[in-house]
Amino acid sequence: MALVGGGVNPQPGEISLAHNGVLFLDELPEFKRSVLEVMRQPLEDRQVTISRARLSVGYPASFMLIASMNPCPCGFYNHPEKECICGPGIVQKYLSKISGPLLDRIDLHVEVTPVNFNELASMQAAEKSAIIRERVISARTFQDMRFEQQPGIHYNAQMSPNMVRNICDIDDAGRSLIKRAMEKLGLSARAYDRILKVSRTIADLAGTEKIELEHLAEAIHYRSLDRERWTG
């Protein structure tokens, strides 16, 4: 397969060619589900193994996955002004092309809503990219210091479950918030770990040592594809 690689003489696929870089998949539900499912283990283990009768070859696959998709085939599901023309069950069928286990492995689900004219024409100054860059560099410096005694670990996403428990400590109010979110959204244990990792990163970007309630709330907000309204 083009994504994982293969052939009689095994060759690396796109996920290995994107090692230490970014793999962008546009129109995610248009890929065959079987093709998408092969990414589950590489996303978890950061390597891919291609087995043949004569040999087994492992390739590195530590990549950042970025994917985009429409909310439905016509593109207007949940649109604030235009009506979705998809028939009954079409939206659910479209979204079900992406499995729950694969979504579990994607840290951030960001719904991009249409921008109205007033916002497009606004003269209000936005935050400059240079300022954002400095904030990201500062957060990565925190993480370099945090993991300086951990060989092979450089940033929060690489933490093991045991490390998450030790490093992403939250108070009783935070545990109560995430408990309610897990019950309401039906989140898995893997999603729980990823919420903690994301909230730790948000706290790093804010320059705070402790994970606050607002950091947890923002991380939970990024699980939008786990919400019932996406399934029609």
Buried (B, 14 or more C-beta within 10 A) or exposed (E): BEBBBBEEEBEBBBBBBBBEEEBEBEEBBEBEEEEBBBBBBBBEEBBBBBEEEEEEBEBBBBBEBEBEBBBBBBEBBEBEEEEBEBEEEBBEBBBEBBEEEBBBBBBEBEEEEEEEEEEEEEEEEEEEEEEEEEBEEEBBEBBEEBBEEEEEBBBBBBBEEEBBEEBBEBEEEBEEBBEEBBEEBEBBEBBBBBBBBBBBBBBBBBEEEEBBBEBBBBBBBBBBBBBEEBEB
